[in-house]
Amino acid sequence: MSPGLTTHVLDTSRGRPAAGLRIDLSRVEADGRTRLVKSVTTNADGRCDAPLLGPADMELGRYELLFHVGPYFRASGATSVDPPFLDQIPIRFAIADAAAHYHVPLLVSPYGYTTYRGS
């Protein structure tokens, strides 16, 4: 597997990929502020059409993936509660090896989520 950063999102409440979910990738600066790197929307398979970071973009440091699940669940009809229990899910992680592949998936329902470092 080539170096890079990828993700995918599975909607565990519906048992399928979360298509059309917006994800923001930011770099976390030394002072804790975030700097937006890119925004993407998941495809029909719950994945991004391209890696969030390719081999040339991999840099050591702290990052944040911000998953915009509130609008996704509202659009899918999974929740009509306003405000929703989960609206945005931030996942902060570090890239410690720029030559490695990092996969950070999200398994989500309107009331809970989990993540891990995948392969």
JOWOGI-V179431 format. One record per residue. RES is the residue in one letter. D_CENTER is the distance of its C-alpha to the mean C-alpha in whole Angstrom. Layout:
res->RES d_center->D_CENTER
res->RES d_center->D_CENTER
This chain:
res->M d_center->20
res->S d_center->19
res->P d_center->18
res->G d_center->14
res->L d_center->10
res->T d_center->9
res->T d_center->6
res->H d_center->7
res->V d_center->7
res->L d_center->11
res->D d_center->13
res->T d_center->15
res->S d_center->17
res->R d_center->18
res->G d_center->18
res->R d_center->16
res->P d_center->13
res->A d_center->11
res->A d_center->12
res->G d_center->12
res->L d_center->9
res->R d_center->8
res->I d_center->5
res->D d_center->7
res->L d_center->7
res->S d_center->11
res->R d_center->13
res->V d_center->15
res->E d_center->19
res->A d_center->21
res->D d_center->22
res->G d_center->19
res->R d_center->18
res->T d_center->15
res->R d_center->16
res->L d_center->13
res->V d_center->13
res->K d_center->11
res->S d_center->10
res->V d_center->9
res->T d_center->10
res->T d_center->9
res->N d_center->13
res->A d_center->15
res->D d_center->14
res->G d_center->10
res->R d_center->9
res->C d_center->9
res->D d_center->13
res->A d_center->13
res->P d_center->12
res->L d_center->9
res->L d_center->12
res->G d_center->16
res->P d_center->18
res->A d_center->20
res->D d_center->17
res->M d_center->17
res->E d_center->18
res->L d_center->18
res->G d_center->17
res->R d_center->14
res->Y d_center->11
res->E d_center->8
res->L d_center->5
res->L d_center->6
res->F d_center->5
res->H d_center->9
res->V d_center->10
res->G d_center->13
res->P d_center->14
res->Y d_center->13
res->F d_center->15
res->R d_center->18
res->A d_center->18
res->S d_center->18
res->G d_center->21
res->A d_center->19
res->T d_center->20
res->S d_center->23
res->V d_center->23
res->D d_center->23
res->P d_center->21
res->P d_center->18
res->F d_center->18
res->L d_center->14
res->D d_center->13
res->Q d_center->10
res->I d_center->8
res->P d_center->8
res->I d_center->7
res->R d_center->10
res->F d_center->11
res->A d_center->14
res->I d_center->15
res->A d_center->18
res->D d_center->19
res->A d_center->19
res->A d_center->21
res->A d_center->18
res->H d_center->15
res->Y d_center->12
res->H d_center->10
res->V d_center->7
res->P d_center->7
res->L d_center->6
res->L d_center->10
res->V d_center->11
res->S d_center->14
res->P d_center->16
res->Y d_center->17
res->G d_center->15
res->Y d_center->12
res->T d_center->11
res->T d_center->9
res->Y d_center->11
res->R d_center->12
res->G d_center->13
res->S d_center->15
